[in-house]
Amino acid sequence: MTTWDSFGPTSARPRRIRGGEIPNPHPVSWRDQRRVRMAAPRVERMVEPGAAEGATVRLGGLTVDLDAVFTFGLFLALLFIANWGTLGAAIIAAAVPLYLFVRRKKLERVLIARSFLFAIPAFAIFSTIWSEAPKETLKFALELAITVVAGLLISSARSQENVLRAMACAFLTYIGFSLVSGGTVAIGVGAGGSAFSGLTESKNLLADIASTGVLVFLGVGLMAVRSRSWLWAAVALVGLLLGFHAVTAARSAGALLGLAMGVGGMLALLPLLKAGKAVRAWLTTMVGVVLIAVGFSYRWLSQALIEWGAQTFDKDPTLTGRTYLWYRAADLMHEKPLLGRGYYAFWLQGNPDAEGLWKYFGIESRGGFTFHNTFVEILVTMGLLGLIVVGITVAVGVFALVRRFVLRPNLALVFWVGVLLYQLSRTGIETIGIAPFYFSTVLAFGALGAAFGRVDSPKLARQPYRPPTPRIVQVWPVEQIPSGWANPHVSARPNMRLLRSDLPRGQ
């Protein structure tokens, strides 16, 4: 019995016999075939492993997505925190560390990739050193860090569709209760009238919640249509109708402007999902140029917004006293321009400046008030250095988010970009992204963290594909006799073909 390795020079080696039902001789020798296989690049086969550990649990026959459960509970507490008070804050403070424990095996990959976003809460904690109220600064700075972690965990969740659905359920619950309560507040200086405020005494807060809910419902609806989940599409449609009604009833010019930016941005990005990478890059560059031009024209746009709000909602030209707030803030900034007074060290009971502003605006609760301008708020509390830190961090996050959308677009990124546009468009009239235990802050950092993908999602693992090793075929040389092909000692079976050997006679 002879194997392939038993043969001598190539000229004396018979052609290879391939296995199979009807074996046929191969026109290329076995050595040449092996050389071709070794020289050819490896073909990689995509293998999808199981779901990330800890992402889901089985309760009987029901699969529960822990990311969705955490998102629903977190946003429910964030939205109702004005009504629940200390209970809502306790739920948030307990839920985030618990979820960190659940995600502990992937936590390093989640936080390291997004570590630069912690520059903002780190600076807030660092401001304790020079703060006028160090204990309060440390407390609120730690709460801000917890809020940032919550946003980053949500943006890295395995199933963004389930996360958005849970978020939509929380917003729908809050808007539904608000519509049932029917709370209103007085506004205007002329005919005036009232505006819808829901469960709170602030129509701006209600409008912010409803506008954000509209963006969430739109994202859920788009994903539901793509997956043909008509039940969720119906839920999204109901949420859109209720959300638009709440926003218009609240009569908030800033919320309507931001909502137009967010919805318009999402709808504009949808066609780009099917476009080429070069088209997305070109259009993104053009949009960036437009936004830079808008930034340079900020004062003109602010004045236009003031005039539009006064005409549309019969407001005073100061946008409910914001201009006086900014006038007073200018004096405060001049006192400590570089480092500010410390994170959240201004709006505290007992501070004469804060007490005077609360009295001027009739804030009987003496809390829950801001300068209604993100830049002014940062300059007063964390100074010019804090504004630089926040600006650089946000700029890097926005660039990373846009870059990811250009390279790997999907509907989840469309939603996060829309949320970020909504937030950035309102920085001039509201305090965005630095308030602890606030749903808007969670979404702002979630949008920035979405630039680094879903770390816990089932990833396609690359494994080298090796073709099956061919079996070695045993070959018996056939004796050549004058009568032709014959071998009285070997009988050909149906699945074997005998070939004439190239060996010289006698070998």
N, C-alpha and C positions, 0 to 999 in steps of 0.2 A: 504494500500500500504506500502511495506517495502523496505528499502534500505539496502546496505551492512552493514552500520554502526548500523543497528537495531538488528543485530544478536548477540547472546551471545557467549559462548565458541566456540573454534575452532571445537570441535567435533559436535556441533549443526549447523555449518555453511555449507550451500550447496556449491557445486563446482561452480566456476565462469563461467558465460556465456559470451563468447567473441562476439563482434559485427562482422558483415560481412554478406555476402549473405546467407551463410549456417553456422549459429553459432554452434560451437562445445564446449562442456565442456572442460575446461583446467584441466590437471591432478594435477596441483599445486594450492593450495588455494591462494586467492587474497593477503593475508598478506605475504605469503612466496614469491610471485612474487615481491611485493613491497620491501621486504628486499633484494632480489637479485639485483634489480635495484639500490637501494641505495648503496649497497656494491660494485657494479661493477664500474670500472674507467670510467670517462666520455669520450665519443668518440667525438673528435674535428673535425669539418668539416671546410675545407679550403674555405674561401670566398674571392673572389678577388674584391676589391672595384674599383671605377672608377679611371681613370688616375689622376695623381697628378695635383692639380690646378696650372695653369700657365705654364704647360709643353707644351700645344698645344692650338691653337686658331682656330676658324672656320671663314673662309673668304668665304662667300657664301656656296658652296658645297665642298670646299677644306679645308682639315685639314693641318695646318702649324705647324711644330715642331719648337718651339722657340729655343731649344737647337741646332738644326741643322742650323738654320738661324744665330745664334750668332757665331757658330763655323766657318761657311763659311766666314762671314764678318771678323772675327778676323784673321783667317789664311791668307785671301787674303791681309789684311793690313800688317801682319807680313812678308809675303813673298815679297811684293812689297815695303817695307818700305825704302829700299835703293834707289828706284826710286822715290817714292812719298815724301820722306823726312818728313818735319814737318806735312804734311797732314796725312801721315800714322800714325805717333805718336799720332796726335790728334784723329784720328778714334779709335785707341786702347784705349786711355785714356778716351774717352767718352763711348765706347761700354761696357766696363767692369762694370762701375758703373750702367749703364742702365740695364744690365743683372742681376746685384745684386738686383736691385729693383724688377725685374720680379720674381726672386727666393727668395724674402724676407721671405716668409712664411716657407720655408724649410732651410733658410740660417744658422740658428743656428745649426741644425743637421749636415749640411755639414761641417761647419768650425770647430766646436768643436772637431769632431772626427779626424780631420786632423790638429789640432792646432799646434802640435809639428813641422810641416813643416815650420811654420812661424818663427822658430828660426833663419833661415838663413837671411831673409830680416830684422828681428828685430836686429840682430847683425850688419848688414850693416847700418841700421839707427843709431844704437848706436855708430858706429865708427865715426859719425859726431863730437863727442866730441874731439877726438884727430886728426882728419883729417887735412891734409895740405891744403885742399880746401873744407871747410865745406859746403858751399852752393851747390857746384856740387855734393858732396857726398850725401847730403840730397835729392837732386833732383833725382839722379839715384837710390838711395835706395828706394824711394817711387815708382819709375817706376818698380823696381824689385818686390816690394810687389804687385803691380797691375798685373804683369806677373804671379806671383805665384797664385794669386786668380783665374786668368783665367784658369790656368791649373787644379786647384782643381775643379772648376765648371764643366769643360768639363768631367773630370773623374767621376763625380757624376751624369752625365746626365741620364735621364730616359731611353732613347733608345741609347745604345752605337752604334748600327748598323747605325742609322740615323746620329749620330755624325761622324762616320768614313766616311760615304758617303759624307757628306758635306766637310770634310777634304780632301777627294780624289778629289772632284770637284775643290777645291782651288789649290791643288798641280798640277792637270792636266792643269788648266788654266795657271799657272806660267810656267810649263815646256813647254807647247805649245808655249807661247810667246817667251820663251828663244830659242827654236829651230828655230823659224821663224827669230829672230834677228841674230842668228849665230855669236855672239861675240866670240872673241878668245884672248888669251894672250900668250906671248912667255915664254917658259920654257926650262930647260936643260942647260947642259954645254958642251955637245959634239955635236952630230947631232941635239940635241935640238928639235926645231920645235915649235908647238903651241898647246894649249889645249883649249877646249871649255869652255867659261865663260858665255855664254848667255847674260842676261841683266845686268850683273855686270862686274867689272874688276877683280874679284877674282874667279879663277877656283875652289878653295877649298869651297867657299860659294855655288857655283852652284852644286858641287858634294855632299855637305851636304844636300842641298834641294832635289836633285834628289834621293839620297839614302833613305832619310826619306820618300819621296813619294813612293818609291818602297815598303817599309814596309807597308805604308797605303794601297796601292793598293792590296797587298797580303792579308791583313786583310779583306778588302772589298770583295775580290774574294772568300775567304773561307766562309764568312758569306752568300754571294750570292749563292754559291753552296749548302750550307746547307738549305737555304730557297727556293731554286730553282727559284731564281730571275735571269733569264738568261740575261736580259738587263744590270743589274749591273755587272754580271760576264763578259760580253763583255767590259764594260767600264773599269773594273779592268784589263783585259787582255791588252787592248790598253795602259793603264797607265803603266803597267809593262814593255812593250816593249819600250815605249818612255823613261821611267825612266832608264832602264838598258843602253840604248844607250847614254843618257846624262852622266851617271856616267863614263862609259868607255871613252867617248870622253873628259871628263874633266881630265883624267889621274891623278887621286888623289889616291895615295896608301893608305892613311889613311881612306878615304871614302870606298874604296873597302874592306879593312880589316874589318871595322865596319859593312858594309853591309853583309859580309859573316857571321859574328857573329850573327847579328839580324835575317837574313833569316834562318840560320841554327838552331838557337834557336827556332824560331817559328815552323819550320817543325819537330823538335825533340819533341816539346811539344804536337803536335797534337795527336799522339797515346795515350798519357797519359790521354786524356779526357775520354777515355773509360776504363782506367785501374782502379784498386782499389786504395783506399786511401793509403794502406801500400806500394804498388808499387811506387806510386808517391812520398811518403815520402822518400823511400829508394833511388830512383834515384835522387831526389833533393839533398839529403845529399851527394851523390857521386859527383854531379856537383859542389856543394859547396866546397868540398875538392879539386877538380881540379882547381877551380878558386883561391883558396888560394895558391895552388902551383904555379899558373901562376903569382900571385902577388909577391911571393918571387923570381920568375925568371924574374921580369920586366925588369931589365937592359939587360939581355941576349936577351929577346924578342925585346927590342927597337933596339938593335944593328942589330938583324936579319932583322927587318923592314927597317932600313936604307939601308942595303945592298940590300934587295929585291927591294926597291923603286928606288935605283940608277941603278940597272940592268934592271928593267922593263921599267921605264919611262925616262931613261937617265938623272937622276937628279944628283945634286951634293951630296956628302956624308953627307952634313950638313942638308939635308931635307929643302932646300931653306932657309938656314941661321938660322934655329931654334937653332942649337947648340950655335951660337954666342949670340942669345937672352938669352938663359939660362945661359950662362957665365956672361953676364951683370946683369941678375936678381940675381945671387948669391951675387954680391957685394951689391945690393940694399937690399936684405934680411938681410944681416949682419948689416946694419945700424939700422934697426928697426925690430928686429926679433919677438917680442912678439905680438905687435898690428898692425904692418904695417903702411902704410901711409894713410890709410883711403880708404873706398870703392870707386873705380873709381876715385881716386885722383891722379893717376899717368899719364894716357894717356890724358893729357890736354894740349892744346896749351899754350905755355909760360913756361912749365916745361922743364928745360934744358936737363934732361936725356931723356925725351920722344922726344924732338926735335932732339936730336942727333941720336936716333934710327930710327926715320922717315927719316932723311936725309941719313943715312947709307943704308937703304933699298929702298930708292927712293919713299917714300909715299908722293906724292905731295899734297894729300888732307889733310894730317896731322890729320888723324882720322881713326876710324874703324880698329884699329890694336890691337893685344893682344900678350901675350907671348907664345901663342900656346901650352900651357900646363896648365891644370886646377890647379894643385897643386902649380905650380910656381906663377900663377896669384893670387891665394888666399894668399900665403905667402907674396907676395909683398904688396898687398893692405890691407889685414886683419890680417896678421901675423899668428903666430903659434896658437894662441887662436882661431882665425877664422877658421883655418883648422880643429881644433879639433871639433868645433861646427858643421861645415859642414859634417865632417866625421861621427860623431855620428848620426846626423839627417838622412843622407843617409843610414847608416847601419840599423837603425831602420825601415826606409821605405822599404828597400829591404827585410828585414826579414818578415815584415808584408805582402808584396806582394807575396812572395814565400809561406808563410803560407796560405794565402787565396787561392792560386792556388791549393795547396795540399788538402785543405778542400772542396772548392767549385769551381772547374775549369769550365771555359767557353771560348769561342773564343775571347771575348773581353780581357780577362786576357792574353791569348796567344799573342795578339797583343801588349799589354802594356809591357809584359815581353820582347818581341822581341825589342821594342823601347828602353827599359832600357839597354839591352845587347849592343845594338848599341851605346848608349851614353857612357856607362862605358868603352867600348873598345877603345874609342877615347880620353879619358881624358888625356892620356900622350902626345898627339900631337895637341890637340885643347883645347880651353877653353869652358867647358860644364857646363850648369846649373846655371850660375851666371850672365849671360848677360841680362840686361833688354830689354823688347820689342823685344825678339828674339824667333822665333818659336821653336828652340831647347830647350830653357828653359821652355816654356809652356809644351812641351811634356815630359820633364824630371819630372816636378812636377806633371803632369797628371798621369804618370806611378806610381809615389810614392803614389799619392792620390787614385789610383784605388784599392789599398789594402783594402779600407774601404767600397767598394760596391757602388751601385747606390742608394743613399738615396731617390731620387725622383721617383724611379721606382715603379709601382704598386706592392704593397706587399700583400702577402697572410695573411689576418687577421684571427686570430684564434678566433672562436666563439664556445661556448659550444653547442653541439648538444643534444637536449632533445627529446626523442621519444614522439610522440603524446600521450596526456593524454587519456587513455581509458575512454569511457563514462560509467557512472554508469547504470547498467541494473537493472531495477525494477523486483522483483521476488515475485510471489504470491505462498505461500505454497499450495500444492495440497492435498486435503483430501484423505485419504486412506479408501476405502470401500471394503467390501468383493468381489464385482464384479470386482475389479482390478483398473486399472488406469481410473479415471473418474473425471470430474469436470463439473457439469452441468452449473455452473455459469461463466466459463471461456472457450472461444472458442480459440483454437490454430490457430494463423495466420501462413501463409506459412513461414515467417521468424522468428518464435519463436518456441522453443522446450520446453516442460514442463518436469520438472524433479521431481522425487519423493523427498520430503523433508526428512531430517534426524531427524526432530523434533519428539519427542515421540507423541503418539496418544493423542489428546486432547489439545495439545499446539498450 
